[in-house]
Each structure stands twice: as C-alpha cells, then as structure tokens.
Amino acid sequence: MDATRSTWIDVPESADFVMYWWHIAAEKVCAGQAKRFGFISTNSIKQLFNRRVVQAYLEAKKSLSLVFVIPDHPWVDSADGADVRIVMTTGAAGDSLGRLMLVREETHTDGHEIAVNFQEEYRGKLFAELRGDAPTVTMDKLTKVAWPTDRLEQVEAIRSAIGSQSLVPDEIASQFKAPSKAKQTIIEILNAWQSLGIASVENGNYRLLA
C-alpha cells in the first residue's frame, strides 16, 4: 500500500485503494493508450474524498467523460452469500454524453443471484457525483440549509438529503448549516431506520429502502 501511494502521488492519500486503479485507467485513456475503461467498485466511490479523483479527470485539459453509470447495484458474494451494494462506471476519452441507469426492481432468485430491472434515468453529461444534474465541486460550495429543531422536520430533512444516494453521516450533516450539531441526531435517526428496515448500511454508507 505504501509503495502504491508513493508511486501515484497525484491520488489523494484519503482516497480508497480502488481509486488508484481508476486513476491508472483514466491516465491511459487520456494519454490515448486506451479508448475506454470500466470498473465495478464499492459504493464508497461516491464519497467526497473518492469523487475528487473522478472529478480531476472530468475537468482536465485532456479530459474524459463518464459514458455509463449504475450508481447503486446489488451484488451477492457467491462464497458467503453476503449482500452488498456496488457501483459501475465506464469512462471514455473526450467530452461525451453518458447514460445513467437506476435499479428499479430487485428480485431474489432461488440461488445466490438477484434479478434486476433497470430504468434509464438520464442521458446527458454525467458528473463526479454519478448523477446528471449540475456538478457539486466541493461540499463547502453546496447551498446549505438550516438544521430543523422539530424532530419530524429533522427526519424529513435527512430523507431529502439522502435521496437515492448512499451517504455516510458526515456527508449528510455537511448539507446543513450546523453539521456538528446535526450529526449525532442524524446518526440516531439512521440507526433507527436501519432497525426498522427503512434504511440499509454498507461500509458506513446509508441508503434508503422505503
């Protein structure tokens, strides 16, 4: 790990190990040594410290584009049957439009498989957040909203902040004007949702199920 970090110094040290392979593939595409690449990764690629790697290439002079993205897909480990969530990304050289596909239905089969139905959510320019609306450059440039004092309003605020994404509590809290004040309540509500089957958690990322 230390050898990898010392070799690829352009990758932030806070980035997950998988982002080094994303970085290497993107370098080859931008240098004309490959036309495109595709990766299956954990959903942590959507976290801010990993998005910086993707964003750097989308904004580079010799840029690449995200041409196909599935931001949240089920994955069953055939060894132990563990259910996890993964992300699929495909990058290509140049300024191109992409397709954003969302999972609309998941059906467990008799074996260790999940039948999935997709819907094309968006066709156009895709950004590092793995969505098709206007990009968010950094968390501090988000339009932050006030943290509600009423508990029911807090619940709705958290639901709105998560949307269809998978986020860690810090990313949710950062969308409010008083993140340190909001974080503990956010964690309490997320844990309650998990117990009730309203949300799932994988690698610290929370995702709404209902």
C-alpha positions as CSV (number, residue, x, y, z in Angstrom):
1,M,0.0,0.0,0.0
2,D,2.8,2.5,0.9
3,A,4.6,1.7,-2.4
4,T,1.4,2.4,-4.3
5,R,0.8,5.7,-2.6
6,S,4.4,6.8,-3.1
7,T,4.2,5.9,-6.8
8,W,0.9,7.5,-7.7
9,I,1.3,10.8,-5.7
10,D,-1.5,12.5,-7.7
11,V,-4.1,10.4,-5.9
12,P,-5.1,12.0,-2.6
13,E,-4.0,9.9,0.4
14,S,-7.6,9.9,1.8
15,A,-8.8,8.1,-1.3
16,D,-9.7,4.4,-1.2
17,F,-7.3,1.9,-2.7
18,V,-9.6,1.1,-5.6
19,M,-9.3,4.7,-6.8
20,Y,-5.6,4.1,-7.7
21,W,-6.8,1.6,-10.4
22,W,-9.4,4.1,-11.5
23,H,-6.7,6.8,-11.7
24,I,-4.3,4.5,-13.7
25,A,-7.0,3.5,-16.2
26,A,-8.1,7.2,-16.6
27,E,-4.4,8.2,-17.2
28,K,-4.2,5.6,-20.1
29,V,-7.4,6.8,-21.7
30,C,-6.4,10.5,-21.5
31,A,-2.9,9.6,-23.0
32,G,-4.5,7.8,-25.9
33,Q,-3.3,4.4,-24.8
34,A,-6.9,3.1,-24.4
35,K,-10.3,4.1,-25.7
36,R,-12.3,3.4,-22.5
37,F,-12.4,1.5,-19.3
38,G,-15.0,0.1,-16.9
39,F,-14.9,-0.7,-13.2
40,I,-17.1,-2.4,-10.6
41,S,-16.3,-0.8,-7.3
42,T,-17.8,-0.4,-3.8
43,N,-20.2,2.4,-3.4
44,S,-17.6,4.4,-1.5
45,I,-16.6,5.9,-4.9
46,K,-19.4,8.4,-4.3
47,Q,-17.9,9.8,-1.2
48,L,-16.3,13.2,-1.4
49,F,-12.6,12.0,-0.9
50,N,-13.0,9.5,-3.7
51,R,-15.0,11.8,-6.0
52,R,-12.0,14.1,-6.2
53,V,-10.2,11.5,-8.2
54,V,-13.0,11.2,-10.8
55,Q,-13.6,15.0,-10.9
56,A,-10.0,15.8,-11.6
57,Y,-10.2,13.8,-14.9
58,L,-13.6,15.1,-15.9
59,E,-12.2,18.7,-15.6
60,A,-8.7,18.0,-17.0
61,K,-7.5,19.7,-20.2
62,K,-7.3,16.2,-21.9
63,S,-10.5,15.2,-20.2
64,L,-12.5,12.0,-20.2
65,S,-16.3,11.5,-19.7
66,L,-18.4,9.2,-17.8
67,V,-20.4,7.4,-20.5
68,F,-22.2,4.8,-18.5
69,V,-23.0,4.7,-14.8
70,I,-25.0,2.5,-12.5
71,P,-24.7,4.2,-9.1
72,D,-26.3,1.6,-6.9
73,H,-26.4,-2.1,-7.8
74,P,-26.9,-5.2,-5.7
75,W,-24.1,-7.7,-5.5
76,V,-24.1,-11.1,-3.9
77,D,-20.9,-12.8,-2.8
78,S,-21.1,-16.3,-4.1
79,A,-18.7,-17.5,-1.3
80,D,-20.8,-16.5,1.7
81,G,-24.0,-15.1,0.2
82,A,-23.4,-11.6,1.7
83,D,-25.4,-8.8,0.0
84,V,-23.5,-5.6,-0.7
85,R,-24.0,-2.6,-3.0
86,I,-21.7,-1.8,-5.8
87,V,-21.2,0.9,-8.4
88,M,-20.4,0.5,-12.1
89,T,-18.6,3.3,-14.0
90,T,-17.3,3.5,-17.6
91,G,-15.0,6.3,-18.7
92,A,-14.1,7.3,-22.3
93,A,-11.8,9.9,-23.8
94,G,-13.2,13.3,-24.8
95,D,-16.3,15.2,-24.0
96,S,-19.2,12.8,-24.4
97,L,-22.7,12.3,-23.1
98,G,-23.4,9.4,-20.8
99,R,-26.2,7.1,-19.7
100,L,-27.3,6.9,-16.0
101,M,-29.1,3.7,-15.2
102,L,-31.0,3.2,-11.9
103,V,-32.2,-0.1,-10.5
104,R,-36.0,-0.1,-10.3
105,E,-36.7,-3.7,-9.1
106,E,-34.7,-6.4,-7.4
107,T,-35.9,-10.0,-7.2
108,H,-34.0,-12.7,-5.2
109,T,-33.9,-16.0,-7.1
110,D,-33.6,-19.5,-5.6
111,G,-29.8,-19.4,-5.9
112,H,-27.3,-16.7,-4.9
113,E,-28.5,-14.3,-7.6
114,I,-30.6,-11.2,-7.9
115,A,-32.7,-10.5,-11.0
116,V,-32.5,-6.7,-11.7
117,N,-34.7,-4.4,-13.8
118,F,-33.3,-1.1,-14.9
119,Q,-34.6,2.2,-16.0
120,E,-32.6,4.8,-17.9
121,E,-32.9,7.8,-15.5
122,Y,-30.8,10.3,-17.5
123,R,-29.0,10.7,-20.8
124,G,-26.5,13.6,-21.0
125,K,-23.4,14.9,-19.2
126,L,-22.5,12.9,-16.1
127,F,-20.6,14.3,-13.2
128,A,-18.4,13.0,-10.4
129,E,-21.3,12.6,-8.0
130,L,-22.5,9.9,-10.5
131,R,-25.6,11.9,-11.4
132,G,-26.7,14.1,-14.3
133,D,-27.6,17.4,-12.8
134,A,-25.3,20.3,-12.2
135,P,-22.0,19.3,-10.6
136,T,-21.1,20.0,-6.9
137,V,-17.5,21.0,-6.9
138,T,-16.9,20.6,-3.2
139,M,-19.1,20.2,-0.1
140,D,-18.4,23.7,1.1
141,K,-19.9,25.1,-2.1
142,L,-23.2,23.3,-1.5
143,T,-26.2,25.5,-0.7
144,K,-26.6,24.5,3.0
145,V,-29.9,24.6,4.8
146,A,-30.7,25.3,8.4
147,W,-30.9,22.3,10.7
148,P,-34.6,22.0,11.9
149,T,-35.4,21.9,15.6
150,D,-38.5,19.8,15.3
151,R,-37.9,16.1,15.2
152,L,-40.3,15.3,12.4
153,E,-38.8,18.1,10.3
154,Q,-35.3,16.6,11.0
155,V,-36.5,13.2,9.7
156,E,-37.8,14.7,6.5
157,A,-34.6,16.8,6.1
158,I,-32.4,13.7,6.4
159,R,-34.6,11.8,3.9
160,S,-34.4,14.7,1.4
161,A,-30.6,15.0,1.9
162,I,-30.1,11.3,1.1
163,G,-32.5,11.0,-1.8
164,S,-31.5,8.0,-3.9
165,Q,-27.8,8.2,-2.9
166,S,-25.8,6.1,-0.4
167,L,-24.1,8.5,2.0
168,V,-22.1,8.5,5.3
169,P,-23.4,10.6,8.2
170,D,-20.7,13.3,7.7
171,E,-21.9,13.8,4.1
172,I,-25.5,14.2,5.2
173,A,-24.5,16.5,8.0
174,S,-22.4,18.7,5.7
175,Q,-25.5,19.7,3.8
176,F,-26.7,21.7,6.8
177,K,-25.5,25.0,8.3
178,A,-24.7,23.4,11.7
179,P,-23.2,20.0,10.8
180,S,-21.6,19.2,14.1
181,K,-24.9,19.9,15.9
182,A,-26.8,17.8,13.4
183,K,-24.5,14.8,13.1
184,Q,-25.5,13.0,16.4
185,T,-29.2,13.3,15.7
186,I,-28.6,12.1,12.1
187,I,-26.8,9.0,13.3
188,E,-29.6,8.2,15.8
189,I,-32.3,8.5,13.1
190,L,-30.2,6.5,10.6
191,N,-29.7,3.7,13.1
192,A,-33.4,3.7,14.0
193,W,-34.2,3.5,10.3
194,Q,-31.8,0.6,9.9
195,S,-33.5,-1.3,12.8
196,L,-36.9,-0.7,11.2
197,G,-35.8,-1.8,7.7
198,I,-36.2,1.7,6.3
199,A,-32.5,2.1,5.5
200,S,-29.6,-0.2,4.9
201,V,-25.9,0.4,5.7
202,E,-22.8,-0.9,3.9
203,N,-19.3,0.3,4.6
204,G,-20.7,3.2,6.7
205,N,-22.9,4.3,3.8
206,Y,-26.7,4.6,4.4
207,R,-29.2,4.0,1.7
208,L,-33.0,4.5,1.9
209,L,-35.1,1.4,1.3
210,A,-38.5,2.9,1.7
